[in-house]
Amino acid sequence: MSTQTYPQGKPKQLSFLSATRVQQSFVAAAEKRTLAWLAERTPRRINSDHLTLLGFVAQCLAGVCYALARWNRYTLLLSIVFLALNWLGDSLDGTLARVRNCQRPRYGFYVDHIIDTFAAFFLMAGLALSGYIRPAIAFAMLIAFLMLSIEAYLATYTLGQFRLSYWKFGPTEIRLLLAAGNLALLRWPAAKVPGTQLLLFDLGGVIGIGGMALMLIVSAIHHSARLYREEKLS
């Protein structure tokens, strides 16, 4: 939505159309039912802003736990708790607004995703300081995530379709993989590959970077071709 200023000095708000949400991840159906159940039972004194803040703080604290894991590996277990709280806050805030019919589409979209950007930085910074992954790989993961996010936001604006998952993977699956990786780190901090031995999260990070890069390239080509067809010059 945008505004225009008229001679009278009063801004006139233009219409705003919410994008269609596309969520086709492995756990999407079960997650949707769970979130609706939770939203219906959330106390009235708790609103979407509280949940958004919970999700942000929890993800930042998960990053702190990763950083502390350099000295005490059992903080990896505490980070799983914060990842769960991040899921609760980040996933339930929008559902709660829809169930209570008190949506603020522009505010919600902007705040939710700018907070995700800051929170992703804190999480990856914590990983980079943990000693369980090379800092270069951690920040390469952050760059890949942000580039994929930019593609999703551009598609939201130009196609009216906000994609929450790619190839059956969404934010919840990523949290589950991180939690599983944390548990694996307690026993197997390194992974053997033919001819060498790598840190477990180095291997996982390289795979994640490759996957996000492939998703980005395929989506960019697909969306560019679609926009070209829809706006083809005669």
Secondary structure as GFF3:
##gff-version 3
##sequence-region A 1 234
A	DSSP	beta_strand	3	5	.	.	.	ID=ss1
A	DSSP	beta_strand	11	13	.	.	.	ID=ss2
A	DSSP	beta_strand	20	22	.	.	.	ID=ss3
A	DSSP	alpha_helix	28	40	.	.	.	ID=ss4
A	DSSP	alpha_helix	48	68	.	.	.	ID=ss5
A	DSSP	alpha_helix	75	99	.	.	.	ID=ss6
A	DSSP	alpha_helix	105	130	.	.	.	ID=ss7
A	DSSP	alpha_helix	135	159	.	.	.	ID=ss8
A	DSSP	beta_strand	161	163	.	.	.	ID=ss9
A	DSSP	alpha_helix	171	185	.	.	.	ID=ss10
A	DSSP	beta_strand	190	193	.	.	.	ID=ss11
A	DSSP	beta_strand	196	199	.	.	.	ID=ss12
A	DSSP	alpha_helix	200	230	.	.	.	ID=ss13
###
